[in-house]
Amino acid sequence: MFGISPGQLLIILVIVLLIFGGKRLRGLGGDVGTAIKGFKKAMSEDTKEDVKEDNKTLEKTQSDESSDEKPDSKLDSK
């Protein structure tokens, strides 16, 4: 697992627990969870906005193409 043995990982976790303490680690864990949830929500909102913008662009492009297909009366008269 990432080149770290389970024993080494356990030692690191114990040192982190001693430095920060149990209450602080629970608070940090909750903060990390909230941050991840907020990040996922922002990403899904951005995706929804991108889809709306893409649809508007597509509709505009299609309407421009349909107006290009109409014959121009000035060109026909010459």
LOLUM-683556 format. One record per residue (C-alpha): residue number from 1; residue in one letter; x, y, z. Coordinates in pm, 1 decimal. Each point is the difference from the previous one (the first is absolute). Example, Ala and Ser with C-alpha at 12.3 -4.5 7.8 and 13.67 -1.06 7.14 Angstrom:
// LOLUM-683556
[atom 1,"A",[1230.0,-450.0,780.0]]
[atom 2,"S",[137.0,344.0,-66.0]]
END
This chain:
// LOLUM-683556
[atom 1,"M",[0.0,0.0,0.0]]
[atom 2,"F",[191.9,302.6,-133.9]]
[atom 3,"G",[329.1,-161.5,101.6]]
[atom 4,"I",[-90.1,33.0,369.6]]
[atom 5,"S",[-40.8,-311.3,206.8]]
[atom 6,"P",[-296.1,-32.5,238.0]]
[atom 7,"G",[236.1,34.5,297.6]]
[atom 8,"Q",[139.1,328.6,-129.5]]
[atom 9,"L",[-350.0,127.9,-67.9]]
[atom 10,"L",[-104.6,-85.6,355.6]]
[atom 11,"I",[299.9,188.1,143.7]]
[atom 12,"I",[-85.7,305.8,-210.9]]
[atom 13,"L",[-362.8,-9.3,116.1]]
[atom 14,"V",[105.2,-25.4,365.9]]
[atom 15,"I",[233.7,298.1,-38.3]]
[atom 16,"V",[-276.2,204.1,-165.8]]
[atom 17,"L",[-238.1,-96.5,282.2]]
[atom 18,"L",[253.4,112.4,261.3]]
[atom 19,"I",[64.3,330.5,-176.1]]
[atom 20,"F",[-360.3,101.3,-68.9]]
[atom 21,"G",[-198.9,-191.5,261.8]]
[atom 22,"G",[-324.5,-192.2,-40.1]]
[atom 23,"K",[-243.7,292.6,2.8]]
[atom 24,"R",[198.7,196.5,-253.4]]
[atom 25,"L",[25.1,-300.8,-233.9]]
[atom 26,"R",[-378.6,-47.8,10.3]]
[atom 27,"G",[-45.5,367.4,-84.6]]
[atom 28,"L",[252.0,-23.2,-283.0]]
[atom 29,"G",[-174.2,-309.7,-133.6]]
[atom 30,"G",[-333.8,179.0,-0.2]]
[atom 31,"D",[152.0,302.9,-170.7]]
[atom 32,"V",[155.2,-218.4,-269.3]]
[atom 33,"G",[-334.3,-174.0,-54.4]]
[atom 34,"T",[-179.4,334.2,-31.0]]
[atom 35,"A",[262.3,126.5,-244.4]]
[atom 36,"I",[-32.6,-309.9,-218.3]]
[atom 37,"K",[-379.9,29.1,2.5]]
[atom 38,"G",[21.0,367.5,-99.5]]
[atom 39,"F",[247.7,-79.7,-276.7]]
[atom 40,"K",[-225.4,-270.3,-144.6]]
[atom 41,"K",[-300.4,234.7,14.1]]
[atom 42,"A",[191.3,276.9,-176.8]]
[atom 43,"M",[119.4,-240.2,-268.3]]
[atom 44,"S",[-353.7,-124.9,-68.8]]
[atom 45,"E",[-131.5,358.4,-16.8]]
[atom 46,"D",[276.4,96.4,-243.9]]
[atom 47,"T",[-86.9,-299.6,-214.6]]
[atom 48,"K",[-367.7,101.2,-6.3]]
[atom 49,"E",[94.1,357.2,-96.2]]
[atom 50,"D",[231.6,-128.1,-275.4]]
[atom 51,"V",[-280.3,-212.8,-143.7]]
[atom 52,"K",[-236.2,300.7,-2.4]]
[atom 53,"E",[263.6,214.9,-174.5]]
[atom 54,"D",[69.0,-275.5,-253.9]]
[atom 55,"N",[-372.0,-31.8,-75.7]]
[atom 56,"K",[-31.0,377.6,-53.0]]
[atom 57,"T",[301.0,-1.6,-231.1]]
[atom 58,"L",[-137.3,-295.8,-192.9]]
[atom 59,"E",[-340.9,166.1,-42.0]]
[atom 60,"K",[164.9,322.0,-117.3]]
[atom 61,"T",[218.7,-189.3,-246.8]]
[atom 62,"Q",[-298.5,-190.8,-135.8]]
[atom 63,"S",[-203.5,318.8,-41.5]]
[atom 64,"D",[295.0,167.4,-177.5]]
[atom 65,"E",[33.3,-297.8,-234.7]]
[atom 66,"S",[-369.6,5.1,-82.2]]
[atom 67,"S",[16.4,372.1,-82.1]]
[atom 68,"D",[302.0,-64.7,-226.4]]
[atom 69,"E",[-200.9,-250.2,-203.2]]
[atom 70,"K",[-254.8,264.0,-107.5]]
[atom 71,"P",[79.4,144.0,-345.1]]
[atom 72,"D",[105.4,360.8,-4.6]]
[atom 73,"S",[-227.4,206.9,-224.2]]
[atom 74,"K",[276.7,250.2,-84.1]]
[atom 75,"L",[217.7,-273.0,-151.2]]
[atom 76,"D",[-286.3,-137.9,-211.6]]
[atom 77,"S",[-80.3,336.7,-158.2]]
[atom 78,"K",[347.7,55.0,-146.1]]
END
